[in-house]
Amino acid sequence: MRSNWLKARENDRVKTQMYYAKKGVITEEMNFVAADENLEPELVRSEIARGRLIIPANINHARQKPMAIGIAARCKINANIGASALSSDPGTEAQKACVSLKYGADTIMDLSVCDNTDLVRAAVLAESDAPVGTVPMYQIVQEAKNQDPMNVSVDDILRVLEKQAKQGVSYFTIHAGFLRRLLPAAANRKMGVVSRGGSLIGAWMQERNAENPFYSAFDEVLEICRKYDASLSLGDSLRPGCLADASDEAQLEELKVLGDLTLRAWDRDVQVMIEGPGHIPLNQIEYNMKVQRRYCHEAPFYVLGPLVTDIGAGYDHIGSAIGAALAGMYGAAMLCYVTPKEHLGLPNANDVREGIIAYKIAAHSADIARGRRGARVRDDEMSDARYAFDWNRQFELALDGDRAREFHDESLPQDKFKTAEFCSMCGPKFCAYKISRAITENSAK
């Protein structure tokens, strides 16, 4: 389907969605997104032209379904996967991609740091009909001389970016806003720089006594994005990695730089979203959402969590989903999931499932709170199915129907209970639904 749309535009000088939107053209991708989001196509076009909404859809990933990230659209979630130096099997990452899509991830980020990164990414792209993003710095370092970040050059950066764009990567997280002048502010923190990509850039700047190469070569980066319609996710190198560092000088000064870079990207018709924290106390989340909109001109905000406590090891998917729901309610466009393994190890397929469901709950809760059109329809249908003891319908409506069925059947395994008008919590005599229905029926007589 999308390959036909792209073929019709193959001779166009510029092929980014923002370029067409500024020209007043509603593309097939915009129409697709409008139908999916229950929005008017003209609203989608105008929001893209304004920079408040993006459709990350690399022209070389033709099987990808267009999707929207922006305040006018449903709150989205991203699932991070990726191989490590200790585990780099493309098949395993492809399986994680499949699990991510099955349970509702809207985008997938391949964060592989291994020797066969190209193979892993190819496997993930082949499985995904959702946008795939990367942090190119990881592969840039892997391919540098002696895998030493100090040997990274601007040419290395541009070469890897072009290679990944050719493969079909729809958005890049680049850490271009961490400037050399911000090194002292980062050094004054409790936890310094916790972003992996940001720490590599920080070490490079300090060792070379030079400015951030992504910042210096930003115009060249934009040309690559413009060529393939790869969106930029402007990374927050200085996101707080603990509550003590939240909303500090380092974080906010970088955010101002990201706002300047956003304007430069828009001038070249490149779509942009902004990455956000991190670890943030509950009472600072609304402030962070507001200050991002002010500094970054309302570009879509894509937040990691945020985690609202630092002591949830093993359960950080829960602690962060609490923050994510609030962030979504206050205007975050996409939530980057956190798995139970956060801070502890490389997540497996089950960890991916747990993280996705936690974040689907957070994103859906945010959509209800924001009053998005039709957001509560599924919830109301679930209420009807519960009251009617329609178990199969409940499983269909649940975000994780497999888990719901498993829990139900675990305590009532016999076939005769599969349609029972009670569950194992209350049994047949103490079921409030059953009693309430009887009250209603008797009152009607």
Helices and strands as residue ranges (DSSP letters): H 2-8, H 17-22, H 28-37, H 41-50, E 53-54, E 69-70, E 76-81, H 90-102, E 107-110, H 117-127, E 132-134, H 136-143, G 145-147, G 149-151, H 154-167, E 171-174, G 180-182, H 183-187, H 196-208, H 213-216, H 218-228, E 231-234, G 243-245, H 249-267, E 272-276, G 282-284, H 285-295, E 301-304, H 316-329, E 334-336, H 349-369, H 377-387, H 391-397, H 401-411, G 415-417, H 432-443
